[in-house]
Amino acid sequence: VPPRTLRDSAIVAAEPLDTLGLAAPVHLVPDGRTGWRAYGAGPSAGIPLSAAEVAACLDPDGPAWEFLDPALRRRLIATGLLAPGDAEAQDRRDRWTAVGWGPALDFLAAMRTEAASYHYRLPRATDLAGEPIVEATEAGPRRSTLGREVYETVALPGPLRDDPNLRAVTAVLAVDQVQPGWYVDGWQARREHPDEDALSRIAPVAFGRAGFPVAALLLLFVRCDPAASTASRYAEAHVVGGIHLALVEARASEHGLPFRCNYAVSTRSLAKTLDLGAGYLSLGAVALGAP
Amino acid sequence: VTSERLRWSDGAIVAPAGGRRAAVSTASTGRLWITSGAALARVVAWVADPGDPPPPLAAKLRDAGILVDDPNGGEPFAPSPTLAYHRWSERDDYADGADELAERRREVLGKFEAPTRRAILNLARSRPAPDPLPSDLIDVVWHATDRARLYRRIVRSDGSAAALLYSYGAAYDLYVLDPGAPTASVLLADLDARGRGAAVDADATDVLRSVGVNSAHRGVAVVGRLEDFQLRYHHAKALRGFLVDGGRMLAEVGRAMQRRFPDAWLSRAPLGAPTCRALRLDPATHVAIGISFVRSSTETG
């Protein structure tokens, strides 16, 4: 169901009140015990409502309705929160669309109230060239041509390497002469993973459906505690993650490796089982294929 | 449920469910309860003021994890929008998410109505762009959007339902900022016509100042349009992709700027409302992701 626009909501303004109900794209989010925030069509700003007002919106025939301030009632209609109930009936077979964008709109509204701006030095060309090739170690990969290209691609660019909030994990599935497994923060330490099959489950779902043959996968995590983080910081973590995922993609391209990026890949549990530490968000993954 | 205090769980949300019904759900358990608006209204009132015996629905909502025990009953409770959003974004079982056989996603895409499809296609089309971009930024804009252009082309020409989800190119605009330009100092770049843009009624100095950069600089801003993601994805988790993709787009602009101007900088997001307002955009419908900028007097690489 496409989000209604505020312009559409003007249509309902003249409807008789006794046919009104919550409009289809509306979301009500609790704000404390007695307060609520209401979001209408599109990413409109949250309107603060009391519990009594929410009850009135939910039950236009109920006792709370008559106490609803007429001015607020008009505002709820004008912003598309209230609309003819039956006309807005939605197909609820998909239970997740019932949630809609409500939590995201609430989050974005919080972000808009915060002022945040950062200046970030772009990585220089030398940073993007990657780490110098080091001698293979017992624990590290012996590099074939493909291994070397994969190695150089996932060797972290300077800004990424220097950012203490970022962690990168490379999972090797099928790179010539490289021992399959999980390599955390570079090639030096291969880790045993308690769930060895995890990658074989992740890769086909996230990438294999498109027929992409995954040879290795770089997973990026950022340290950010959602319980303590501002909305701006949380959003910034994702944007910065996107910046670094793009840099890895660019390096893959420069090394002639096919790649696919997927930020929806479910790797949350890996942060825990790989013992990255507390409070890491999964930002996404870049899958590398054979050249 | 007896007389103890309950509160709404983090990530709880109420939405209409057709007619006089309402759907209440929570991210913590993923449970959804559809009930009459009147019954839910009684629970809302009781949670706020639990003087009376709880309505019968309260016990069911507690069993579903939508209401939770509140040992600090009476204390102010203010769930963080960040935490609530995070809980929703962590769920994997969205209908249009990745599933092994992609059947569920196909089914969801099949429900896209014709107006939605048309709207998505329209968003992937260029608008008239009669004005020339500054000559030394033409390549920056063009090469930074190579991939975006590819995706826009796929959306326009592929015709398949899956292509509707290709949002990378269509959801972001590039604004070229040049305070010293003789005419328009802000141009909305046409990603499909090399070197062309449309003048925007905004002042590049104001836009740069919104991120603490003075008018001795020029740059390219990346701005995302939420509507484009909302049309495609009908759930909150997609905001993560919106932000991550914005970062990818900003990195591509930054790399292209750096190839041309080795001393280019990046102002990273979220830039918040001031930048949108300086661009005469509604911050409720747009998110400024970032600006790549360089001193106007800098030499090209």
Boltz contact constraints between the chains, C-beta under 6 A:
constraints:
  - contact:
      token1: [A, 2]
      token2: [B, 116]
      max_distance: 6.0
  - contact:
      token1: [A, 2]
      token2: [B, 231]
      max_distance: 6.0
  - contact:
      token1: [A, 3]
      token2: [B, 230]
      max_distance: 6.0
  - contact:
      token1: [A, 21]
      token2: [B, 20]
      max_distance: 6.0
  - contact:
      token1: [A, 22]
      token2: [B, 16]
      max_distance: 6.0
  - contact:
      token1: [A, 24]
      token2: [B, 16]
      max_distance: 6.0
  - contact:
      token1: [A, 26]
      token2: [B, 16]
      max_distance: 6.0
  - contact:
      token1: [A, 27]
      token2: [B, 13]
      max_distance: 6.0
  - contact:
      token1: [A, 27]
      token2: [B, 15]
      max_distance: 6.0
  - contact:
      token1: [A, 28]
      token2: [B, 14]
      max_distance: 6.0
  - contact:
      token1: [A, 29]
      token2: [B, 13]
      max_distance: 6.0
  - contact:
      token1: [A, 30]
      token2: [B, 8]
      max_distance: 6.0
  - contact:
      token1: [A, 30]
      token2: [B, 12]
      max_distance: 6.0
  - contact:
      token1: [A, 32]
      token2: [B, 76]
      max_distance: 6.0
  - contact:
      token1: [A, 32]
      token2: [B, 77]
      max_distance: 6.0
  - contact:
      token1: [A, 32]
      token2: [B, 78]
      max_distance: 6.0
  - contact:
      token1: [A, 33]
      token2: [B, 7]
      max_distance: 6.0
  - contact:
      token1: [A, 33]
      token2: [B, 77]
      max_distance: 6.0
  - contact:
      token1: [A, 34]
      token2: [B, 48]
      max_distance: 6.0
  - contact:
      token1: [A, 43]
      token2: [B, 226]
      max_distance: 6.0
  - contact:
      token1: [A, 43]
      token2: [B, 284]
      max_distance: 6.0
  - contact:
      token1: [A, 43]
      token2: [B, 285]
      max_distance: 6.0
  - contact:
      token1: [A, 44]
      token2: [B, 284]
      max_distance: 6.0
  - contact:
      token1: [A, 45]
      token2: [B, 284]
      max_distance: 6.0
  - contact:
      token1: [A, 51]
      token2: [B, 44]
      max_distance: 6.0
  - contact:
      token1: [A, 51]
      token2: [B, 45]
      max_distance: 6.0
  - contact:
      token1: [A, 51]
      token2: [B, 48]
      max_distance: 6.0
  - contact:
      token1: [A, 54]
      token2: [B, 44]
      max_distance: 6.0
  - contact:
      token1: [A, 55]
      token2: [B, 41]
      max_distance: 6.0
  - contact:
      token1: [A, 55]
      token2: [B, 44]
      max_distance: 6.0
  - contact:
      token1: [A, 55]
      token2: [B, 45]
      max_distance: 6.0
  - contact:
      token1: [A, 58]
      token2: [B, 22]
      max_distance: 6.0
  - contact:
      token1: [A, 58]
      token2: [B, 37]
      max_distance: 6.0
  - contact:
      token1: [A, 58]
      token2: [B, 40]
      max_distance: 6.0
  - contact:
      token1: [A, 58]
      token2: [B, 41]
      max_distance: 6.0
  - contact:
      token1: [A, 59]
      token2: [B, 37]
      max_distance: 6.0
  - contact:
      token1: [A, 59]
      token2: [B, 38]
      max_distance: 6.0
  - contact:
      token1: [A, 59]
      token2: [B, 41]
      max_distance: 6.0
  - contact:
      token1: [A, 62]
      token2: [B, 38]
      max_distance: 6.0
  - contact:
      token1: [A, 62]
      token2: [B, 41]
      max_distance: 6.0
  - contact:
      token1: [A, 85]
      token2: [B, 19]
      max_distance: 6.0
  - contact:
      token1: [A, 85]
      token2: [B, 20]
      max_distance: 6.0
  - contact:
      token1: [A, 86]
      token2: [B, 19]
      max_distance: 6.0
  - contact:
      token1: [A, 89]
      token2: [B, 18]
      max_distance: 6.0
  - contact:
      token1: [A, 89]
      token2: [B, 19]
      max_distance: 6.0
  - contact:
      token1: [A, 90]
      token2: [B, 18]
      max_distance: 6.0
  - contact:
      token1: [A, 92]
      token2: [B, 17]
      max_distance: 6.0
  - contact:
      token1: [A, 94]
      token2: [B, 95]
      max_distance: 6.0
  - contact:
      token1: [A, 95]
      token2: [B, 32]
      max_distance: 6.0
  - contact:
      token1: [A, 96]
      token2: [B, 94]
      max_distance: 6.0
  - contact:
      token1: [A, 96]
      token2: [B, 95]
      max_distance: 6.0
  - contact:
      token1: [A, 96]
      token2: [B, 235]
      max_distance: 6.0
  - contact:
      token1: [A, 97]
      token2: [B, 234]
      max_distance: 6.0
  - contact:
      token1: [A, 98]
      token2: [B, 15]
      max_distance: 6.0
  - contact:
      token1: [A, 98]
      token2: [B, 23]
      max_distance: 6.0
  - contact:
      token1: [A, 98]
      token2: [B, 32]
      max_distance: 6.0
  - contact:
      token1: [A, 99]
      token2: [B, 25]
      max_distance: 6.0
  - contact:
      token1: [A, 99]
      token2: [B, 235]
      max_distance: 6.0
  - contact:
      token1: [A, 101]
      token2: [B, 230]
      max_distance: 6.0
  - contact:
      token1: [A, 101]
      token2: [B, 236]
      max_distance: 6.0
  - contact:
      token1: [A, 102]
      token2: [B, 13]
      max_distance: 6.0
  - contact:
      token1: [A, 103]
      token2: [B, 84]
      max_distance: 6.0
  - contact:
      token1: [A, 103]
      token2: [B, 85]
      max_distance: 6.0
  - contact:
      token1: [A, 103]
      token2: [B, 88]
      max_distance: 6.0
  - contact:
      token1: [A, 103]
      token2: [B, 236]
      max_distance: 6.0
  - contact:
      token1: [A, 104]
      token2: [B, 236]
      max_distance: 6.0
  - contact:
      token1: [A, 104]
      token2: [B, 239]
      max_distance: 6.0
  - contact:
      token1: [A, 106]
      token2: [B, 81]
      max_distance: 6.0
  - contact:
      token1: [A, 107]
      token2: [B, 81]
      max_distance: 6.0
  - contact:
      token1: [A, 107]
      token2: [B, 85]
      max_distance: 6.0
  - contact:
      token1: [A, 110]
      token2: [B, 81]
      max_distance: 6.0
  - contact:
      token1: [A, 111]
      token2: [B, 270]
      max_distance: 6.0
  - contact:
      token1: [A, 112]
      token2: [B, 273]
      max_distance: 6.0
  - contact:
      token1: [A, 112]
      token2: [B, 283]
      max_distance: 6.0
  - contact:
      token1: [A, 117]
      token2: [B, 211]
      max_distance: 6.0
  - contact:
      token1: [A, 117]
      token2: [B, 212]
      max_distance: 6.0
  - contact:
      token1: [A, 118]
      token2: [B, 268]
      max_distance: 6.0
  - contact:
      token1: [A, 119]
      token2: [B, 267]
      max_distance: 6.0
  - contact:
      token1: [A, 120]
      token2: [B, 266]
      max_distance: 6.0
  - contact:
      token1: [A, 120]
      token2: [B, 268]
      max_distance: 6.0
  - contact:
      token1: [A, 122]
      token2: [B, 254]
      max_distance: 6.0
  - contact:
      token1: [A, 122]
      token2: [B, 258]
      max_distance: 6.0
  - contact:
      token1: [A, 122]
      token2: [B, 264]
      max_distance: 6.0
  - contact:
      token1: [A, 122]
      token2: [B, 266]
      max_distance: 6.0
  - contact:
      token1: [A, 205]
      token2: [B, 98]
      max_distance: 6.0
  - contact:
      token1: [A, 205]
      token2: [B, 100]
      max_distance: 6.0
  - contact:
      token1: [A, 209]
      token2: [B, 102]
      max_distance: 6.0
  - contact:
      token1: [A, 226]
      token2: [B, 82]
      max_distance: 6.0
  - contact:
      token1: [A, 226]
      token2: [B, 83]
      max_distance: 6.0
  - contact:
      token1: [A, 226]
      token2: [B, 86]
      max_distance: 6.0
  - contact:
      token1: [A, 227]
      token2: [B, 83]
      max_distance: 6.0
  - contact:
      token1: [A, 229]
      token2: [B, 82]
      max_distance: 6.0
  - contact:
      token1: [A, 231]
      token2: [B, 82]
      max_distance: 6.0
  - contact:
      token1: [A, 232]
      token2: [B, 270]
      max_distance: 6.0
  - contact:
      token1: [A, 234]
      token2: [B, 82]
      max_distance: 6.0
  - contact:
      token1: [A, 235]
      token2: [B, 243]
      max_distance: 6.0
  - contact:
      token1: [A, 235]
      token2: [B, 270]
      max_distance: 6.0
  - contact:
      token1: [A, 236]
      token2: [B, 270]
      max_distance: 6.0
  - contact:
      token1: [A, 238]
      token2: [B, 240]
      max_distance: 6.0
  - contact:
      token1: [A, 238]
      token2: [B, 243]
      max_distance: 6.0
  - contact:
      token1: [A, 238]
      token2: [B, 244]
      max_distance: 6.0
  - contact:
      token1: [A, 239]
      token2: [B, 243]
      max_distance: 6.0
  - contact:
      token1: [A, 239]
      token2: [B, 246]
      max_distance: 6.0
  - contact:
      token1: [A, 239]
      token2: [B, 247]
      max_distance: 6.0
  - contact:
      token1: [A, 239]
      token2: [B, 269]
      max_distance: 6.0
  - contact:
      token1: [A, 241]
      token2: [B, 244]
      max_distance: 6.0
  - contact:
      token1: [A, 242]
      token2: [B, 244]
      max_distance: 6.0
  - contact:
      token1: [A, 242]
      token2: [B, 247]
      max_distance: 6.0
  - contact:
      token1: [A, 242]
      token2: [B, 248]
      max_distance: 6.0
  - contact:
      token1: [A, 243]
      token2: [B, 247]
      max_distance: 6.0
  - contact:
      token1: [A, 243]
      token2: [B, 251]
      max_distance: 6.0
  - contact:
      token1: [A, 245]
      token2: [B, 248]
      max_distance: 6.0
  - contact:
      token1: [A, 246]
      token2: [B, 248]
      max_distance: 6.0
  - contact:
      token1: [A, 246]
      token2: [B, 251]
      max_distance: 6.0
  - contact:
      token1: [A, 246]
      token2: [B, 252]
      max_distance: 6.0
  - contact:
      token1: [A, 247]
      token2: [B, 251]
      max_distance: 6.0
  - contact:
      token1: [A, 263]
      token2: [B, 241]
      max_distance: 6.0
  - contact:
      token1: [A, 263]
      token2: [B, 244]
      max_distance: 6.0
  - contact:
      token1: [A, 264]
      token2: [B, 98]
      max_distance: 6.0
  - contact:
      token1: [A, 266]
      token2: [B, 92]
      max_distance: 6.0
  - contact:
      token1: [A, 284]
      token2: [B, 244]
      max_distance: 6.0
